[in-house]
């Protein structure tokens, strides 16, 4: 985790957001003490229908099984 002083964070905020979006954690300090942390937000998972389509394609490819009769549980 990178540590940065608050006054420096104020001037470089856009660059810090880019780093956090890439997965980096940043501690913000004032007078040598950590007062806040910037953490990446939760990753969004694809909607259930899209995940089902991905699973169906993987099943058909790996086992040679036709999944036309299967449907997702909604």
Residue frames relative to the residue before (quaternion, step in Angstrom):
aa qw qx qy qz dx dy dz
X 1.0000 0.0000 0.0000 0.0000 0.00 0.00 0.00
X 0.3552 -0.7317 0.5490 0.1925 3.52 -0.89 1.01
X 0.2167 -0.7596 0.6019 0.1173 3.57 -1.11 0.77
X 0.0329 0.8009 -0.5938 0.0702 3.56 -0.89 0.96
X 0.4879 -0.6571 0.4886 0.3025 3.58 -1.07 0.76
X 0.6186 -0.5896 0.3778 0.3562 3.56 -1.09 0.75
X 0.6660 0.5016 -0.3297 0.4428 3.62 0.86 -0.83
X 0.6383 0.4947 -0.3244 0.4926 3.59 1.10 -0.60
X 0.6257 0.5428 -0.3316 0.4515 3.59 1.07 -0.75
X 0.6161 0.5608 -0.3449 0.4324 3.58 1.04 -0.74
X 0.7173 0.4408 -0.2587 0.4735 3.58 0.95 -0.81
X 0.7689 0.3289 -0.1700 0.5213 3.61 1.16 -0.56
X 0.2068 0.8441 -0.4822 0.1107 3.59 1.20 0.42
X 0.6650 0.4981 -0.3424 0.4388 3.68 0.76 -0.82
X 0.6586 0.4983 -0.3110 0.4704 3.60 0.97 -0.80
X 0.6340 0.5216 -0.3324 0.4642 3.59 1.05 -0.72
X 0.6362 0.5221 -0.3317 0.4611 3.59 0.99 -0.77
X 0.6267 0.5302 -0.3329 0.4641 3.57 1.01 -0.76
X 0.6552 0.5078 -0.3061 0.4682 3.58 0.98 -0.86
X 0.6599 0.4967 -0.3063 0.4733 3.59 0.97 -0.84
X 0.6250 0.5317 -0.3382 0.4608 3.60 0.99 -0.74
X 0.6702 0.4882 -0.2840 0.4814 3.57 1.14 -0.65
X 0.6677 -0.5387 0.2858 0.4270 3.60 1.29 0.05
X 0.5216 0.6483 -0.4125 0.3707 3.59 1.24 -0.05
X 0.2735 -0.7190 0.6107 0.1879 3.58 -1.19 0.63
X 0.0952 -0.8012 0.5905 0.0167 3.58 -0.94 0.91
X 0.2340 -0.7532 0.6021 0.1242 3.56 -0.92 0.99
X 0.2230 -0.7628 0.5956 0.1167 3.57 -0.92 0.97
X 0.1153 -0.8257 0.5518 0.0202 3.55 -0.76 1.08
X 0.0999 -0.7297 0.6707 0.0875 3.51 -1.35 0.50
X 0.8387 -0.0614 -0.0278 0.5403 3.55 -0.69 1.16
X 0.7453 -0.4448 0.2103 0.4500 3.54 0.96 0.98
X 0.6662 0.4701 -0.3094 0.4894 3.62 1.24 -0.07
X 0.4503 -0.6698 0.5160 0.2869 3.57 -0.97 0.85
X 0.0932 -0.8118 0.5761 0.0200 3.56 -0.76 1.09
X 0.7961 0.0194 -0.0130 0.6047 3.60 1.22 -0.32
X 0.1828 -0.7522 0.6182 0.1363 3.53 -1.31 0.36
X 0.2561 -0.7209 0.6225 0.1648 3.53 -1.13 0.73
X 0.0362 -0.8103 0.5835 -0.0417 3.56 -0.69 1.18
X 0.5359 -0.6005 0.4621 0.3724 3.59 -1.09 0.54
X 0.4986 -0.6490 0.4903 0.2998 3.54 -1.13 0.68
X 0.6606 -0.5000 0.3596 0.4293 3.57 -1.23 0.20
X 0.4720 -0.6497 0.5173 0.2958 3.53 -1.10 0.71
X 0.3730 -0.7201 0.5374 0.2313 3.56 -0.95 0.86
X 0.2864 -0.7405 0.5792 0.1851 3.54 -0.89 0.91
X 0.5875 -0.5782 0.4114 0.3889 3.57 -1.11 0.53
X 0.6190 -0.5446 0.3948 0.4055 3.59 -1.15 0.43
X 0.6696 -0.5335 0.3203 0.4055 3.63 -1.07 0.60
X 0.6387 0.5338 -0.3453 0.4334 3.62 0.91 -0.81
X 0.6603 0.4972 -0.3136 0.4674 3.60 0.94 -0.83
X 0.6400 0.5137 -0.3354 0.4626 3.61 0.96 -0.79
X 0.6292 0.5328 -0.3394 0.4529 3.59 1.01 -0.76
X 0.6487 0.5162 -0.3230 0.4565 3.56 0.91 -0.86
X 0.6490 0.5109 -0.3202 0.4640 3.60 0.98 -0.81
X 0.6627 0.4977 -0.3043 0.4696 3.59 0.97 -0.85
X 0.6375 0.5344 -0.3235 0.4511 3.57 0.99 -0.83
X 0.6543 0.5029 -0.3093 0.4725 3.58 0.94 -0.88
X 0.6557 0.5081 -0.3134 0.4623 3.60 0.94 -0.85
X 0.6500 0.5164 -0.3170 0.4586 3.59 0.97 -0.84
X 0.6690 0.4975 -0.3026 0.4619 3.56 0.87 -0.92
X 0.6837 0.4963 -0.2900 0.4496 3.57 0.94 -0.87
X 0.7386 0.4399 -0.2507 0.4452 3.59 0.83 -0.93
X 0.8048 0.2871 -0.1364 0.5012 3.60 0.97 -0.76
X 0.4057 -0.7183 0.4756 0.3053 3.56 1.21 -0.20
X 0.4508 0.6851 -0.4399 0.3660 3.57 1.18 0.60
X 0.3385 -0.7111 0.5746 0.2227 3.56 -0.97 0.85
X 0.1947 -0.8159 0.5382 0.0824 3.57 -0.72 1.04
X 0.2729 0.8083 -0.4899 0.1794 3.58 1.18 0.37
X 0.7023 0.4545 -0.2777 0.4724 3.61 1.07 -0.62
X 0.6108 0.5427 -0.3561 0.4534 3.59 1.24 -0.22
X 0.0515 -0.7832 0.6185 0.0385 3.55 -1.11 0.64
X 0.5508 -0.6196 0.4329 0.3541 3.59 -1.09 0.57
X 0.4499 -0.6400 0.5448 0.3019 3.52 -1.28 0.45
X 0.1302 -0.8135 0.5641 0.0558 3.59 -0.47 1.14
